[in-house]
Amino acid sequence: MKMMVRCVFPRRIVLLTVAFAASCLPSAAFAEYHSSTDTAADVLDYIENERRAARENRLSEAQEQLVRDTAAMQAHLRQPMEDHLKPLPTAFEGDELFYDQVTGEFFARGSVKVTEIDNRRVLSDEIKGNALTQDVVVENEAHILQVTPGMARVDVHGWKLSYNYGTGIGKVEDASGKVNRQYISGKRIEVYPDRVIIHEGRATKCHAKTPDYSVSAERIEIYPNDKIVFYNSDFWLKKTRVGHRDKYTADIRPDHKDMPPFPSVKYTKSDGLIIEQDFTLPVAERLDFIPTLLVSTKKGVHGKAELRYGGHYGTLSLQYGYWQDNDDRWIRREPSLHYEFGYHFKDVPIGWGIKADHGRWYNDGIKSTHTYGKIGVYHDPIPLGNGAALSFAADYSVTKESYDRSRISGFSWSATLVKKFNDRLAAYGKYSYAQVYAGNSLFYYDVADYHRALYTGFSYQLTERDRFVCGTAYDIDRRTLGDVDYYWYHDMHCVQLVTRYRAKRDSWSVRLNFTPW
């Protein structure tokens, strides 16, 4: 028996799991921004990271409409929906709908919209399938949406969709769109319960028609919350190929911060134009070899390499080569062991961490066996009301040098107050006492500039694409204004230009950051 329905057909058939098993697509790791500063301007890095996260997680108009429609469906349910209910309530909309209650076959034509109540939807001019075998077929163009909690967010257009929502296996051809934070495209996309395979595809976090950066590959395998494997891959800046790898693996585990496959570019007054490229080469589980090539127009070619192991009890690295801190100061490690561990308590707003170094350091004609250890504790920001928050941090450290047989030990601590006045303006003040600083350290590298200092500054959002930051450092011991730094952040498509001018030192730098919009 066949029947035709015009408007809505609320039969409980799980059709929309067609959102091509998006739950097995990964959530791309979010790249946090960390500013280079001597004026504690990194206190306001959260502003930049909030902006990036908001842009990455912003729903498309079609996804926002889907959320509104499913909310209306839930409001009209006659009884509460049980969590274990399968199949879920599904709404069919279209100009014509045919359904055979005996065979389970259905056919819909004319602005077809199939919406499952848990925020999944398929749109097309024609959709056919079978409710008993759980098969769905779209011969023409299909638009797939998903905003299901706990699963990947999907907004993808493709052709010739076939999918079985019982087995979770399907494919779609000539597809493009957005999955979580990645803009993807491919000649064919295959979906399995444990992975997604993209043939002759491309992936990027840049939404432009011609992305500022992207990775193309003959085959891309995505394993959720584990890794993405690119075979015969090319790396692109706009339309220019800048690199190639026969096989490239990106680690997307939630606890892993993977390095981008693209070079970083910056210009400083002291070093000139600097191009830096990291290569992450997996050696074994949780063990990576990371060589880095750095080319400077004023200082030539430098390099460094790191053998890094990341586990539940911290990160241990064997490091060799040239390293640079936030002040563009250099050190050569030949070699050095580095260890970091951090932990935040679940039930209290307190965290603690350990940091240690041991090895041969070299700079400005000085060679020394450098030994450093630090244990620190911090308190999460304490809300004070009206957009203000107060935080504290303290640590105990020991530094030893074989060069002059020196030993520096003691406590350091800081207190930071941040005030957000509105969506555009925020300010900060920080007091810091540093036991290890430039005045008593053998190596002027990655240490505080001042023994006791008062830092102040503010951030102002000039336009949607421009933000201005000013930071100052007051040397309490010398009673002088030690540093005044100015920052200008300018968004350009999917690249951000960060300009820093250090007024007291008459030095400036420009950096290009790849960003998620």
N, C-alpha and C positions, 0 to 999 in steps of 0.2 A: 504494500500500500504506500502510495506517495501522497504527500500533501505539500502545498505551497503556502508559505507564510510571508506576508509583506510586513515590514517593520522589525519587531524584536521576537526572537525565538529563544526563550530561556530554558532550553533543555540542558540537563547536566551531563555534558560530554566534555572530557578534557581535551579540547582541541588546541588550546593555546600554549601548551607546553612546547609548541612549535618554536617558541622563542629560543630557538636552537640550543637547548641545553646550556643556556648561558651560565648556569651555576658552575660549570667546569672551566669557565674562562677566568683568568687571574685578575687580581687587583694589582695594578702597577704600583710599585713602591713610590712613595712620595719623596721627592728630593727636597730636603730642607735647605733653607738659605742660611749661611753664616757669614756675617760681615767681617771685614778686616778693620780693626779699630784699636786705638790706644786711649779712647775716651769713653769706654763702656757703652758705645752706641749699639753694641750687640744686644743690650737689654731690650731694644725695640725690634729685634729680628722677628718677634712673634707677629708683628704687623704684616711684614712681607709674607711670612708663611701662612697667615690667615687668608691673605688675598689670593695666594696661589692655590690653597686648598679650596677656597670658595669657587674659583674659576674651574678647577679640575672637577669638582663634584656638582657643578651646576647642571640641572636637568634641561633637556631640550624642550621646546614648546610642546612637541608631541608627547613626551614623557609626562610633563606637567598635566596635560589634558587627560592622559590615562589615569593618573592618580586621582584627579577630580571625579572621573567617571566611575572608577571602582569604589570610591567613597560613597557615591550615590547608590551604587548597587548594594553595598552593605547596609545602607540606611533603609532600604526597602525589603530586606530579608524578613520573612514572616517569623523566623525563629533564629536564635543565635547559631552561628556556624561552628561546628566542632572542628578542632584542630586536625583530627585524624580523618576527616571526611574526604573521601576520594570516590569518584571524581568531584572536582570542585564546581560550584555553580558557574555557568558560562553563558554569556549573552551573545546571540547571533543577530547581526543587523545587515540588511541588504535589500535591494529592490526585489529579488526573487530568491526563495530558498526551498529546495526540494529535499525531503528526508524519507528514506525507506525504513520503517520501523522493524521490518523482518530481516533485511540484509545488513542494516546499519549504514548503508551508503547514503551520503549527502552531497548536495551540490548547491553552491550559492553563487549568485551573479549580480553585479551592479553595486559598486561602492560597498563591498563586503567588509564588515568589521566584526571580528571575533574576539571577545574580551573575556578573559578569565578573572575571577574576582580577586586573585592574589597578585594583581598588577602585571598581567601579561596580555599582549594583543598582537594579532596578525591582521594586516589590511591588504586587500587586493581587489581587482575587478572580478576575479573568479577564483573560487576555492572549492576543491572536491576532496573527498576522503571517505573513510569508513570508521565509524565509531566503535565497531566490534574489534577490528584488527588494529585500531589506533594509528592508522596511517593518514597522513595529510599530504596533499599534492597541490602545488601552485605552478601552472604552466607559464604564466606571465610574470610580471613584476610583483614582488611581495615586500611589504614593509613590516619589520619585526621589532616589537618594543617589549622591554621588560624592566620593571622597577621593583622586583620582588625582594623584600628584606632578606638579607643573608646571601643573596645571589648577585651575580654581576648585573650591572646596568647596561642595557642594550638598546641601541637605536640604529638598525641596519637595514639597508635596501639591497635586494638581490633578485635574481631570476631563477626560475625552475627549481623551486623549493620542494624537496621531498624529505619527510621526517616521520619517524615512528616514536611517539611519545611513551610507548611501553618499554622499548629497549634503550631509548635515549640516543639513537643513532640516526644521522641524517646528513644532508648536504644541501648547499645552495651555490649557485654559480654567479659569476660576475658581481660579487657582493662588495659593498663598501659602507662605512658608517663608523660608529663609535661603540666600543666595548669597554666598560669602565672608563679609564682615563686614556685609553689608547684609540687613536683613529686608525682603522685598519681597512685594507682592501685586498682582494684576491680574485684570481680567475676561478677558483673553486675552494670552498671551505667545507671541510668534513668535520662532523661533530661526533664525539664518542663520550661515554660517561666519564672517562678519566683524562681526556685530552681533546684539544682542538688542533686541526691541521689545516694550514693555509697554503695553497699551491700558487706559485708565481704571485706572491703578495708583497705587501708593504705595511710597515707599522711606524707610527710616530705619535708624539703627544702634541703636535702642532696642527691646528685646524685649518690653516691657510690652504687655498687651492693648490699652490705649489709650496709644499712645506719648507720652512727654513732648514729643517733637518729631518731625516728619515732613514730607515733601514729597509732595503729591499732584499728579497731572498727567493731562491727557487722553491724552497720549502720552509715553512715556519711551524714548529711544533710547540704548543703551549700546554704546559702541565700546571694545573692550578696550585697556587701557593708553593711552588717548587722552582720551576725554571722555564725559560723560553729558549728554544734551540733554533738557530738560523743556519741553514745549509746554503753554501755558495752565496754568501751575502755581500752586499755592497752598502757602504755608508755614504750618505748624500748630504751636502749643504746646498740648498736650493736644487739646481740642476747639475751641480758639479759633484762628481764622485771623488771622495777624499780618502777612501780606504776600501779594502776587500779582505774578507776572511773566508776560507773554505768552510769553517764551522765556527760559529760564535754562540756562546751560551751565556744568557743573562740570568743571574740569580734573583728570583722574586720571592724568596722566603720572607715571611713577615719580619723576622728578626735580623735580616741582612740588608745592609746598605750597599747596593751595587754601584760601581762607578759607570758613568755614561761612556758610550763608545766613541764620543766625538771630542775633538781637541778643544781645550780652553784657550781663549785669546785675551790678552791684556797688554796694556802699555803703562810703563812706569818711567818716571824721570831718570831714575838711576840705572835701570836695566834695559830700557828701550822696549821694543816690541817682543813679547814673549808668547810662544806657542807651546802648549804642553799637552801631551797625549799619554793617557794611561791604557794599558792592555791587561785585562784580567784573564789569566790562563788557569783553569781548574787543574789541580794536580791530583787531588783525592777529595773525598767527602769533607767539606768544611775547610779544605786546604787549598789556597790559591797562590799562584806566583804572579806578582804584579810589577812588571817593568814599566818605567816611565821615561819618555824622551822629552827633553825640554830644550828649546832653541831660543836664544836671546840675541838680538841684533848688537848689543853692546858687550855681552859676556860669552858669546859663542854657544856651544853645545854642552849641555849638562845632562846627566842621567841619574836615575836612582832605580833601585829594585827592592822589592819587599816580598818575603815569603810569609804569608799570613794564615794563621789558624784561628778560626772563630768557633767557639763552643759555648756551652751553657755557663761556663765559669770564666768567661772573659775572652779577650782577643790577645794572642801572642804573635809578635812579628819579629822577624829577623830582617833588619834594614841596612842597606848599603847605598852610598852615593850622596847626592846633594839634596838638602831639604831646606824649605823656606817657611818662615813664620808669617804672621799677619802683618808685620812691619817690613816685609820684604828683606829680612835679614837672613843670611845663609849660614848653614852648618854642613859639614861633611861627616857622615858617619861611615866608619870603615873597620868593621861593621858595628851594629848596636842592636841589642835586644830591647823590645818595647812591649809592655803589658798594660792592658786596661780592663777594668771590670766595674760594672755599675749595677746597682740593685735599688728598686723602690719598693718599700713595704706596701702591702695591699690595703691594710686597715688603718694606716696612719699616714699623714701627708709628709713623710720624711723619706729621703733616699740617701744612699752612701755609695762611695766608690773608691777604687784603688788605681793608682797610676805609677808605673815604674820604668826606669831606663837603666841600662848598663852596657857600656861599650866604649869604643875609641871614637872620640870627637876631634875634629880639626877645624880651625878657623883663624885667620890672620896670623899664621905662623905658629899657633899654639896647638899642641897635641896633648890630649889628656884622656885617661880612662875616667869616664864620667859615670857616676852612680847617683841615681835619684829615685826616691820613693816618697809617695804621698798617699795619705788616707784622708778622705774628706766626707763631710756630711752636709746636707742642705735641707731646708724646709720649703715646701711648696708655697707659692704666693698666698698670703693671708688677705682675704678681701676686707677692706676697710669701709666699703660703701662709696657711692658716688663715683664709681669707676677707678678707685684707688686700690692698690695692693702693695703689701710689704713682704719681702722675702729675706732670708738669712742663709749664709753659708760659712763654713769654717773648715780648716784642714790643718794637719800636722805633716811637715815634710822634712826630709833630710837630703842634703846634697853633698857629695864628696868628689874631689878632683885629685888625681894623682900628680898633676903638673905642679901644683903648689902645696899639695897635701892639706888643702883646706877642707873644712867641714862646716856647713851651715845648717842649722836645724831650728825648729820652732813653729809656733802657730801663726796662721793667717786667718783673717775673717773679713766679711763684708756684710753690709746691710743695704738693700735696694728698695726704693720707693718708686712705683710707677703710677701715673695718673692718666687715664683716658678721659679727655674732656668731651669729645664727640667723635663722629666717624672720621673726621679729618685731622684732629689735633690730639697728640699725646706727648707727655713729658716724663722725664725720669731724673732721679737724684740718687747717687750711690756713694757710700763711704767705704774705703778699702784700706786695710792694713796688710801689707805683704812682707813676710819674713825674708823671702828670696826676691830680689829685684835687681835692676841694672847696676845699682851702686855697689853691690857686694858679690856679683856673680862673675865667674871667670869667663863664661861665654854669654855674650849679650844676645841670647836667642830664646824666644818663647818664654820670657820672664816679664814681670811687671816693670814699668818704667819708674814707678815711684814707691817709696817706702810707705808713706801715708798720703792718700789722695782723696779729693772730693770731685766726683764726676757729675756733670749735669748736661742735659740736652733735651731736644724735642724733635718731633716728626710732624710734618704737615703735608697733607695730600693736596697738592695744587690742582690737579685735574685727574681724570680717570686714568691717565697714562703717566702722570708725573708726580713724584713724591720728593720732598726736600727734608734732609736731616742735618741738624747741627749738634755737635758734641764738644764738650770742653773738659779739660783735666786740670785741676788746681793742685799744685805740689804744696802740701801743708808744711813740710819741713823747711822748704826754701821760701815759702810764702810768695810764690810766683804762679802765674798762669802758664802751665807747661805746654798744653796742646789745645788747639782749636781746629776741629775737623769739620768739613762740609761734604755732604753727600747729595748727589742728584741721581734718582732712579727714573729711567725713562723706558717705557714699554714699546717695543716695535714688533708687531706680529707675535712671533714666538721667541724672540730674543730680547733680553733686557740689557740696557746700557747702564752701567753703574760707574759714575765719576766721583772720585774722592780727591779733595784738595786739603792739604795740611798746611794751614796758614802760618803757623809758627816755624815750620821747617821748610816752607816754600817748596813743597814736593806734591806731585799729583799723580794719579793713576786712573786708567780707564779699563774697565773689564766688561766683556760680553758674556752673559749667562744665558744658556738655553732654558727656557721657561715653559710651563705647561699650558699656555694658552695660544 
